[in-house]
Amino acid sequence: MTFRAIGWFLPEAERDHVDLLRERLFVVLGFMVTANMALFAVLHTLHHVPGADGTNIVVMLGIAAVNVVLPFALRVGVSLRVLAPVFSVVLQVGVSLLATYDSGMLSGAAFWLVVTPLAAAVLGGARLGLVAAGISMVAGSLMFGHVASGRAFPTSLRPEVVPLHHFISFLSCTVSVAALAALYEGPMVRNLRHLAGRLGAANARLERELDERRRAQARAEAASRAKDVLLDNLSHEFRTPLTAILSTTNLLASDSNELDRQFLQLIDSGARRLHRTLDAVIDLAWIESAEAALPSAPVEVYALAEAVVAEARAAADAKGLSIAVAGSPATASANAGALRRALAAVVDNAVRFTEVGWVTVTVRPDGPQAVVEVTDTGIGMGRDFLPHAAEPFRQGSEGDARTHEGLGLGLTLAHRLLALMGGTLAVESAEGRGTTVRMQCTAAVPRAEAAAEPSLREVVVLDRAV
């Protein structure tokens, strides 16, 4: 009930926990000081020395009037940052005047010169508390100097009632300090302990998560090393027999009858398909482990396109497709092996997914870019699939509806290799109307300014036929 009554004076604006505690305390202190000053005004009226100046009674009533207004000012939206200094200054100036008209430092009002800086620090922060303490020290020093110079302060109370007034002032100041502890310090300490407990629990949870992530990272690194070893072994174990198979079929095909030649062609086709699959998987693993851009040098893109098309011509002729290079010479700043592997992957896709028509590789310079466009008249891609065209292991036809061989890595390899060289890949396609894949690389600077040629190992790693 008490907090509900106090809450009526608090503004409805959002604020943090500390400001809420300060505002509650401000309302309580405002009414406590009002009640205290009104009580002392009545007592001084009853216990005044006959004929004494009544200025101190007027001052008490003035302090009471100001303090009863302050909580309502808070209610209408006046900031506590403004009201707290007003409260402190009014109270300190008022009690200094009261002491001046009633015994100086021996007055019961002097108790408030000690309590007010504490209240000011709680309500307005350390800076306001220091200012209030400075005012109290100045007021006390002036009173002491006044007495030390041989002067005396007037006495407005009858001697027999002075102890009563001191006792009431003592009780009032003690209750004010108790209010500071109960409404601010106590809740603050509880809140800090609660926060400390939550932070401790959060830190413990984060430590556990960090340990789990460290262990997961260690497992991932171990798995990555195992994967690299496995891929190296697979590369050796697959390439050696595949090379033997391809060499043997080529040798036997030159001296075989028509029926045997057909079987040898099936063996050769299957071996080359396995070879392409192995190359794609190893290339993808290498790209994912790459930590920096590939070294670049000027590359004659038109000549590179001619070489790639020449390697794909046999597969195109076997399907009755026309394949050609068009456009004009262009020079790109790229890694020759990586660019060739990317273009070969796109051309291989075009040939595999085109049953009737043609495949054209167009090369042209385009301002600061060297552009290669691979256009086919193949099956194309649906609008829903296009955003996923460069994702690994994705094809337009999958599962039981799958219509073409392959792992779905062609565009993935091209896209990621171009990204390593600072280039881009874009796909335009419509289902049943063919596809155009546009590859863009930065145009080469003059050779004298070009970067050093990549090492043989860096080029050979990716310089494979599709």
N, C-alpha and C positions, 0 to 999 in steps of 0.2 A: 504493500500500500504506500509506504514511504517513497520507494523508488518510482512508483507510478506518479505520485504528486510531483516529485523532482523532475520526472521525465516530461511533464507538461511544459516546463520552461525551456526545454532543449530544442534546438532547431531540427528540422526533419532532414536536412542535407546529409549525404554520406560523409563519414569521417572515420578515422581509425580509432582503435581501442583507447589509446592514450588521450586523445582529445575528448572522448566521451567521459572518461574519468575526471578530467580537469573541469569539464563543464558541470558535472554533478557537484563536485566539490565547491565550485564557484557559487552555485545557487545556495548551497547549505551555508557557506561562510557569509554570503550577503545577508541572509536572514538572521544568522547568529549575531553578526555585528549590529544589525538594525535593532534586534531585541535587547542586546547588551546596552547600547547607547540610550535607548528609550528608558530602560530600567534605571540607568545611572542619572539620566535627566530628572526622573521622578525623585530618586533618593537625594540628589543634590538640592532639589527644590525643598525637600523636607528637612535636610540636615545643614542647610547653608548657615554660615555665620551671619547674624543680622547685619544688614547694611553692606554685605560683600557684593562685589561686581558679579552680575549674572551672565557674563559673556560665555563662560564655560558651558552653561546650560544651553545657550543658543548654538554653540559649536556641536555639542552632543546631538541636538535635534537635527542639525544640518547633516552630520555624518549619517544619522539614521535615515534621513530622507533620501540621500544619495544612494545608500546601499539597498534600500527597498526597491529602488527603480532599476538597479543594475540587472537583476534576473529577468525582468520584463524586457529590457533592452536585448538580452541574449535571445529571448523568445522571438523577437521580431527580426532577428538576423544579424545584429551587430556582432562582429567577430570577437572571440575571446582575446585575441591579440591586442585589441583596442581596449576592451573592458578590464583586463587584468592590470595594466598600468594605471588606469583610472582608479580602480579599487585600492591599489597600493599607495598611490600619491595622496588620495583623499584621506585614507586612514592614517598615514604617517604625519601629514600636515595637521590633521585634526587632533591627534593625541599629543603632538608637540605643543599645540596651542592650549590644550587642556592642562598639560603639565605646567605650562608657563603661568596659568592662572590659579594653579593649585599645587604648591609645594615643590615644583620642579621635578628633579629625579626621585624625590620622596613620594611623588604622586602615584596612585595606583595605575594611572594611564601609561606610566613608563613601561609596564609589562608588555604593552602592545608594540613598543619599539623593538622588542626582541622577536616577537611572534610574526610580525608583518613581513620581514625579509624571507622567513621560511615559507609563508603562504605565497609570497610573490614568486619565489623560485619554483614552487610546485605548479602554480597556475600559468606562469609565463615563461618558464625556463631559467637556466642559470644566469643569463645576462641580466634579466629583470631582477632576479634575486640579489645579484651583486650591487645593482644600482640602489635597490631598497636598503641593503645593508649599509651602503655608503651614506644614504640619507639619515638612517638611524644613528650612525656614528657621528655625523656632523651635529645632529640635534642634541645627542648626549654630551658631546664635547662643549657645545655652547652653554648648556645648562651647568656643567661642571665649572666652566670658566666664569660664569656669572656668579656662582657661589664662592669660588676661590678669590674673586676680586673683592669680597667683602659685602656683596649685595645679597639680598634675600628675596625669595619668591613670596607672593601673597598666599595666604591660606584661606580657603573658602569654606572649609568644613570644620565643624566643631570637633575638638580633640577627642572626645569620647567615642565618636562614630568613625574615626579614621581607620582603626583596625578592621571594622566591618567592610568598609569600602575596599581596603587592600585584599581582604579575603575573597570578596566577590570578584574583583579583578583577576586574582590568582586563579579562581575556579574557571572564569570565562576563558582565560588564555589556555588553561590546561585542557578544557573541552575543545578548543579550537585545534590544539595540537593533536588531540585524540581523533578529531574529525579528519585531519590530514592523513593520519595513519590508517584509519578505518576506510576512508573513501578513495584513497589514492595509493599509498604505499602498500597496503595489504593486497588489494586486487592486482597491483603491478607485479608484486613478488609472486603471487599465485600464477599470474599469466606467464611470467618469465619461466617459472618452473615447468609449467605445462608446455611451453614452447621448447624448452630445453629437452624435455622428455620426448617430444615429437621429433626434434632434430636428431636426438640420439638414436631413436628407432629408424629414422630415415637414413642416417649415416650407416647404421648396421646393415640395413637393406641394400644400400648402394655398395657397401663393401662386399656383400654376398654376390650381388649382380656383377661387380667388377671381377671377382674371383671366377665366377662362371664364364664371363666373357674371355678372361685370360685363358682358361682351360679350353674354351671353344676355339679361340684363336690358335692355340698350340695344336689342337686337333686338326684345324683347317690347314695350318702350315705343314703339318705332317702329311695330311692327305694330298696337299698340293705337290709336295716333294715325291710322294708315292706315285701321283699321277704323271709327273714329269718322267720318272723312271719307267713307268709302264708305257708311256707314249714312245719313249726312246726305244724300248725293247720291241714294242709293236712295229715301229717303223722299220727296225732291222729285220724282225722275224717275218713281216709281211712282204717287204720290198724284195728281199732276196729270192723267195720262191716266185713272186709275181714276175720279177725280171727274168727268171729262168723260164717261166711259162710263156711269157711274151716272145722271148728270143726263140724258144723251141717252136712255137706255132708259126712264127714268121719263116723259120728255116724249113719246116715241114710243108708249109703251104706252097712253096716254090716247086715242090716235086711230089704233088699229090693229085689224085683224080678228083673229079668234081664233087663226089659225095664226101670224101674225106675233107676236102677243102671247106665244105659247108660246116662240118663239125668243128674244124679248126677255127673257123670264123666265130662260131658260138663261144668256144673256149677263149679266144682272143677278146671278144666283146665283154665277156664276164670278168676276165682278168683286168681289163682296162677300167671297168666300172668299179671293181674293188680298189684299184689304184687311185681313182678319183676320190672315192669315199675316204680312203686313208689320208690323202692329201688335205681334204677339206677339214677333217677332224683335227689333224695336227696343226694346220694353219690357224684354226679357231683357238686352239689351246695356246698357241704362241702369241696370238694377238691379245688374249685375255691376260697374259702374264707380262705384256709389254708395259713399261713404266714411263716411257718418254716417246716423243715424236721420232719418226724414222729420219735418218740423215737424208738430205735431198741434194740433188744435182740436176743440171739441165737434161731433160729427156726429150728426144724427138718422138712425139706422140704418134704422128702419122706412120712412121716406120714401125713403131712398136705395134700399132693396130694391124698393119699388114702382116706382121709375124704371127700375131694371135689368130687372125682370120685364116692364114695358111694352115695352121695346126688344126683349126676347126673345119676345114673344107671337106675332109674325108667324111666326117660324120654328117655334114650337110648334104653332100652328094649322095650318101647312102639313103637319105630320106627324100631325095629329089628336090632339095631346096636350093635357091640361089643365094649366095653369100658374097658380099663385096665390101670394099672400103671406098668411101667417098669423102669429099670435102677438100681441105687444103692443109698444108703443113702447119704445125703448131708446136711450140716448145713449152714444156711445163717444168716447174721446179718440183721434183718428186723423187722418190726412190724407184729406180727402174724396175727392180724385181717385184716390189709391192704393187706398183701400178700395172705391171704386166699380169700379175696374179689376179688383181681385181677385175681387169678388163676380160681376162680369160674366163673368170667365173660368170660374168654377165653374159658373154657371148655363148658359153656353154648352156646357160639357162635358156637363152633365146632359141638355140638350135633344138634343145630337148623339148621345149614346149610349143614348137611350131611344127605342124604336120604338113601344111600346104602353103606355098608362097615363097617368101624371101626374108633374109636377115641383112640389114645394112648397118655398117659402122661408119658414122660420120664424124670427122675431126675438123675442128675449126678454132681459130683464136677468137676470143671475145673480150676485148679490152684487157683488163688485168687477169683474165682467166683463160685457161686452155680447156676447151669443152670437147667431150666425147659422148656421142649419142648412139646407143644401140637400139635399133628399131626392128620389130619383127611383126609378122602377121599371124602370130600364134593365138592361143586360146584366151589370152588376156587374164585379167583378175577382176573380181567383183569389187564393188565400192566398199563393202564391209571389210574385205580382206586387205585392201590397200594400206591402211595404217599399220598393219602387222607384217608387211611384206619383207622388211629387213630383220624381223625377229628370227632367232635361230630355231631350226627344226620346224618351221611352219611352211605349209604349202596350201594352195587354194583348195586342193582336194586331199583329204586325209582319211585314214581309217579304211573302211570297206569301199568308200567312194573314190579312193586314190586312183588316179589315171596315169601318172608318170612316176618314173623311178627318181631316186635322189633323196638326200637327207633334208633338203630345204635350207642349205647353208650358202648358196651362191650369192644372193643379195646381202646376206649377213656379212660374209667375208669382204665383199666389195665395199660395203658401207663402213666397216670398221677399219679396213686398210686405208681408205681415203681419209677418215677422221685422224688417223695417226700421222698423215701427211698434211693435215690442215685443209683437206678438200671436202667436198660434199657430194651426196648422191640423192637424186630425186627420181620418182617413178610416176609415169603417167600411163594409165591403162584403162581398158574397158572390156568387160567380159565378151569374148567372141570377136573382138576387134583389134587384138594385138596390144603390144606394150612398147613403150619408149623409156629407156633408162638413161638419165642424163648424169654424167660424171664430170665434175668440175675440179680443176686443180689450179693453183696459182701459176700464172705465166712466169717463165724463167727469166731471171735477170741476166745481163751479159755474162758470159762464161768467166771472165776475169773476176767478177764479183760473186760467183756462185760458191756454194759450200763445197768442201772437199768431197771427192767421190766416196761412196760407201765402200766398206771393206768387202772382199769377195764373199766372206761368210754371210754377211748381211743380205747380199743379193741372192746368193744361191739358195738360201733357206726358203725363199718364196718364189724363186724362178722355176716354176714347174708348168708343164703343159697340162691343159685341162683334159 
